[in-house]
Amino acid sequence: MLSSKSGIAPALNLKPSRILAACTILAHIIALAVLFYPMSIPFVARLMIVLAVLVSFIYHWHTREPVTALRTPYKDELWLLQLKDGREVDASLCGEYTVTGWLLVLRFRIAAGGKVTVVVLADSGDKDEIRQMRVYLKQLSK
């Protein structure tokens, strides 16, 4: 796991969020439950919708929480991200980010190409690490 080398650059070690998993499951169950509402949709169309919802669920389940750890900028505004597969990559914070008391949403542009979104909920990691990251991000926006 990543660790902070100074008090200025907090590190955030993430674990899978049960809240995010529950929301993903619930959203897809609701999408499937709507199909039981009496409508004049042909059976084949309903079957295609069920297939689309299942594919969506599988995709979102496997791609949720792609980052297991992150550390604030350590050189030239680059953050260090540890991906789910264990690789560490440099990334820059791109665009706006969301910081609330219960949610952090950070969008990164990976130096090697591509983008990744990190969603941090209250159960995604150590409470002190999340608080330090929240404070850091609020100071960053000033």
ABEGO torsion letter per residue (X at the ends): XBBBABAABBBBBBBBBAAAAAAAAAAAAAAAAAAABBBBBBAAAAAAAAAAAAAAAAAAAAABGABABBBBBABGGBBBBBBAAGBBBBBBBBEBBBBBAABBBBBBBBAAEEBBBBBBBAAABBAAAAAAAAAAAAAAAX
